[in-house]
Every structure is written in C-alpha cells, then in structure tokens.
Amino acid sequence: MKKITALLIDDEISAINTLKGMLEHYFPEVDILGYAHSVNEATAKAQELQPDVVFLDVEMPPLGSGFDFLAQCHQLDFGVIFVTAYPQYAIKAINDVQPWAYLVKPYSVSELEKGVRAAIEKVEAKKQQVPMDMQRLIIADARKGNIVIKVIDILYCQADGSTTDIYFFKNDEIVRTVASRTLKDIEENLPNSFFFRSHYSYLVNFIHITRIERRGRNGVAVLSEGTEIPIAVARVEEFEKCFDDFVHLS
C-alpha cells in the first residue's frame, strides 16, 4: 500500500472531523499528520510537518482564505486538494493552483477516493523524479530519536518479523539499524526504480550490486562489499529484467 502524508485545513471543526473520519475509515494509505483552523496556523503546520498533500478549505474568515495560505507557502512542495462549499472558486483554483482535486461539500466517498488516488499517483511520480542522492529515509529509533539515512547509501533491508534491519554505509563503514516497520512499509517509501524485493525477506538496492548469479533455479545478487542477497525462484526473471533496465538507464 503506497502511503502519503496529509495536513487537513478548515476553519470548521466539524468539517475536519468529517474528512478525518472518512480518510481513517476508507483510506488508511493517507497518514494524517495534523490539522489547522486558520491561515497562520496552517502556514506554521505546513512548514513544520512538510506534508505530501494539503486538504484545503477556501473560505476561512475572518483572517484570510485558502489562497492566502498558499501564497504564504509558495516555497513548500505539496499538492492541494480543495475541500469547500463554494464551487465558484473552482476556475480560480484551476488557473492559479492546479489542484490535484476539487471537492465540493458535501462530497461522497467515491469523489474523495478520486482525489486520494490522484494524490498517491502524483506523490509517487514526484518521488521518482527526485535525484537519488537527494532522497532520505527517516527511521524512528527509541534510543537515538529519528535517524536520517541517505537512500543512496542503503545496501539492503532484511525483514525480521514486524521489524526490519536496514544495512547502509556511514562514514565508509556498513552499519545496521532496526526499524519498527515491516519490510513492506519500508519498500513503499523507497523508489522502485532502484530497489527490488528479491525475496520475501529481502529488499536490495540495485546501485550496490556488482553481479548476479544463477544457482539452480534460484538467483543471488552479490553486493559491492560481498554480501549475497537471495533471489527467489518466482522473482528471478523479473529481477533480471528490472536490473537490466536500471543498468541501461543509469
């Protein structure tokens, strides 16, 4: 399940509660980071939380509108889904903002679904466009707080039940950190053009592979420092094709 992060902005608490309830019930792939009820509060929350998408009301009297909020956050990189009772702002929204969706209250689950699906597709497309050396993975560590790992430095990830061991380069040494997240969740937050689920328990970074070997019906990907990552029988052909595509595009 591809996940996106969201900030909900509306001056009416009941409207936020309705949207929150629909998202939590029908769209668990949307991770709600926070809420805001005014332009100033929304601006501060957007800068702090850096969401993928903002669900934004238009009219927020007496201190401004959704368009005022966007003018204050022009330097931030998030998508916009308007959620408003005023259909007359649609043309201005499309011309000025190019929102990912425009929902008019009261909206249906199917209308909200179209907006959420559009947001997921847009966020995924943006992730693929960010240069690999600029991408980061944030891992929560109970002892050290949040650990920020350069995606390019990750060699591979290995499932260990409900946690995942992440092996990566740090100061020219290989270190391991344990993420309290499943391998599937980690996979969804890494670019699929560089990472491949070679085995039920392994996710490997194409960048660090030096060779691929066939061993019977199975396969093995050998990394630059010598680690051998298993490739399941059912995934050998797809793995070889994706790795070949990666080599020719890089």
Secondary structure, DSSP 8 states (H G I E B T S, - for coil): ---EEEEEE-S-HHHHHHHHHHHHHH-TTEEEEEEESSHHHHHHHHHHH--SEEEE-SB-TTS-BHHHHHHHTTTS--EEEEEES-GGGHHHHHHHT--SEEEESS--HHHHHHHHHHHHHHHHHHHHHS-GGG-EEEEEETTTEEEEEEGGGEEEEEEETTEEEEEEEETTEEEEEEESS-HHHHHHTS-TTTEEEEETTEEEEGGGEEEEEEETTEEEEEETTS-EEEE-GGGHHHHHHHHHHHHHH-
